[in-house]
Structures are given as structure tokens and as C-alpha cells.
């Protein structure tokens, strides 16, 4: 773990523009502080001179506080090879066939609340995670996190899980928990989003292109031990793909999902249960994404699930909140891979407009769906349960996820 009290790397003294030299107190995400003179920065590291020792050091920008990262983005670095040009960075990330329009800025608050049940005195630990938006081509910064003005409530910290590619906030509370104790965990941030439209007629993708593509080959290896695709899904995939090239076939898959898998968030079966979803022909966004995933899997089109926000209800308590108190303003969609194009977002229930993703759909990390809570109960780690009855889910922990927001066009 890097800290500002124990900076790990020293470099030779650099020549800098005197106008850029600024001495300030720097703070990292663990709230350690140190006084140092700013020298320069690249996309991933800042170089400064320690006031106490005079040493010239480098430090990872992602370990700095939000205030310090904002300070760096507002500076113009005088070293041409290290200058951050946001417009150029965005242009380099523009995907062939993809249009980006209607930029919107959202100010978001994520609030998780819970209460220890009155009949349970054996809870030893509570752990909570809040996801942060991932960097996208239209993000308003060049850091690893796709948000700015990030804050979190007392006791939390900002982390990065390399294996899961997850930037998030994390809280941990240890010790035997008193019955009826209430807890709340809050994250706020500003995130820039945009409507993105992929136009499949602007690119050429053939089934044969997947044959020697490394991404496609790795995907096939990753799913080699998966259960077989349901015969009913195989029949649909083969019928559609017989006369369509990959990009058009995926869109037709979404047309089929929209027509045949009715949106219903009150279903009781899991979003990884393709048999029940196909039998009942209904489910929420997770079920619809699952069917698209299976159609793509049989067709050998690389697919990955996207977790994030669908910011449509400003107060966070829409109709879905009555079904389950963590459903509003969250969403599951997907990305599919086309050789020579890359990964393309797609809305599984979008039908003919499946390749159009509105700005309100904001990607988070791929590890978990917006938030996660785990408890240690009677010595065993477990996820807080939801109890299903008559089309509604309730939580014995009085659990609620409330995502609220304001927005403004840019």
C-alpha cells in the first residue's frame, strides 16, 4: 500500500517552469498529509519536491484525494511529452461506427441504509461496497475513475481491486452488533455521460473475422466449461444468424428479446436461470441480458455483462422500489465484441434501437451491481438475504439502496 508518509520511488531532479512551482499540502485517500512543491504530472503519476527533505519523488495519482486530482486536471503541464490533452484522449478512444451526442452531467448520491434485526445478536462484521463509474471516452477527466467531486461518509475509503477492475468505496464495521442498530453509508460524485449510438451499417464485420481474433479466442476459452445452451435458445440463434452478419444478428437477437421476454421485476427466479426465463417468458433486465448472453454464446460472439445506473427517477423511489428497495435507478445491460471494431454497448431489450444507449445509462465497475453488503453472521460470511412473497421482496435487515440525482445538459 502506497502512503504519502512512505513514498516509494525517487527520481533525478527535473527542470521545470518556475511559474508551475506550487507548494501545497497533499492528501491521499487514507487521509495522510504531506507538504510538497508540485513539479509536473503525467496521466498516472505526479512529481513533487518534498518540503522537509528536498527529495524529488513520484506518486500514483489514483492514490491522491479528490481535491488533489482536481487540482492536477486544472493545471497545464509544461512538459509536452506528459501533457494531458483531454480532447485528444477522447478522440483516441472513439470507436469506429460510434457516435457520441447529448452530453449530460449528473450529480449523484448513493445511500445504503440497514438495521440489525431485533432477533439477531450474532452479527460480528458488516462490509459495504459502493461502485464508482468507470472511465468512458466522454468522461470529464483522464483519471482511472470516471467521476469527479467524489465524497464518502465517515469510516469509508476509496479502493481499487486490480483483479476485478473495480474502483469503489468500502466500509468495514467489526464487533458484535447490537440489535436494532441502524447504519447508513453514503457516496456522492459528479459524472459526465452522453448518448452513444453505434451504426452497424458503417462497419463491416463477418462471421469469419472471429476465426483468428485473439479476443474471440480468449472468450471461447473462458466459456469452455459452461453448461450447454438451451435447445430453445440454440434454435433462435441459428435461425436469426443464418441470414445476418454478426452486428445485424445481435440487433435481431435484441428484437427477439424485446418481443418475447416481457419486463417484469417481480419474478421470483434468479437472473442466471435461463430455463425459467424462457419458460415464463418474463423477467427483469438481468433476465433479458441473460437471454442475449446465451444467444451470443451459442453464436460465438464475445459478450460481457455491464452493471451500472439507469438514472430515470430523481428521488430514487419509483415503482420498482415497491417491488424491491434496491431496484430503482440500477440496470444491467451488455457489451458485445466485433473484430476490427471493439467492444460495443447494447441494450438487450432495445429492439431495433438496441445500439442506442441514452446518457442516463452510466457504466460502473464490472464486479458488482452498484452496491454490495456482506455480513459475518454466527461465524459465517453471507450476503444479506431478501425474502420473496407475492411479487415483492423484503429485507429482514430493512435494507434500502437509494440513488438520487440532479442533471444538467452540457
C-alpha positions, 0 to 999 in steps of 0.5 A: 500500500502506497502512503504519502508518509512512505513514498516509494520511488525517487527520481533525478531532479527535473527542470521545470517552469518556475511559474508551475512551482506550487507548494501545497499540502497533499492528501491521499485517500487514507487521509495522510498529509504531506507538504510538497512543491508540485513539479509536473504530472503525467496521466498516472503519476505526479512529481513533487519536491518534498518540503522537509527533505528536498527529495524529488519523488513520484506518486500514483495519482489514483492514490491522491484525494479528490481535491488533489486530482482536481487540482492536477486536471486544472493545471497545464503541464509544461512538459509536452511529452506528459501533457494531458490533452483531454480532447485528444484522449477522447478522440483516441478512444472513439470507436469506429461506427460510434457516435457520441451526442447529448452530453449530460452531467449528473450529480449523484448520491448513493445511500445504503441504509440497514438495521440489525434485526431485533432477533439477531445478536450474532452479527460480528462484521458488516462490509459495504461496497459502493461502485464508482463509474468507470472511465468512458471516452466522454468522461470529464477527466483522464483519471482511472475513475470516471467521476469527479467531486467524489465524497464518502461518509465517515469510516469509508475509503476509496479502493481499487481491486486490480483483479476485478477492475473495480474502483469503489468505496468500502466500509468495514464495521467489526464487533458484535452488533447490537440489535436494532442498530441502524447504519447508513453509508453514503457516496456522492460524485459528479459524472459526465455521460452522453448518448452513444449510438453505434451504426452497424451499417458503417462497419463491416464485420463477418462471421469469419473475422472471429476465426483468428481474433485473439479476443474471440479466442480468449472468450471461447476459452473462458466459456469452455466449461459452461453448461450447454445452451438451451435447445430453445435458445440454440434454435433462435440463434441459428435461425436469426444468424443464418441470414445476418452478419454478426452486428445485424444478428445481435440487433435481431437477437435484441428484437427477439428479446424485446418481443418475447421476454416481457419486463417484469421485476417481480419474478421470483427466479434468479437472473442466471436461470435461463430455463425459467426465463424462457419458460415464463417468458418474463423477467427483469433486465438481468433476465433479458441480458441473460437471454442475449448472453446465451444467444451470443454464446451459442453464436460465438460472439464475445459478450460481457455483462455491464452493471451500472445506473439507469438514472430515470427517477430523481428521488430514487423511489419509483415503482420498482422500489415497491417491488424491491428497495434496491431496484430503482435507478440500477440496470444491467445491460451488455457489451458485445465484441466485433473484430476490427471494431471493439467492444460495443454497448447494447441494450438487450431489450432495445429492439431495433434501437438496441445500439442506442444507449441514452446518457442516463445509462452510466457504466460502473465497475464490472464486479458488482451491481452498484452496491454490495453488503456482506455480513459475518453472521454466527461465524459465517460470511453471507450476503444479506438475504431478501425474502420473496412473497407475492411479487415483492421482496423484503429485507429482514435487515430493512435494507434500502439502496437509494440513488438520487440525482440532479442533471444538467445538459452540457 
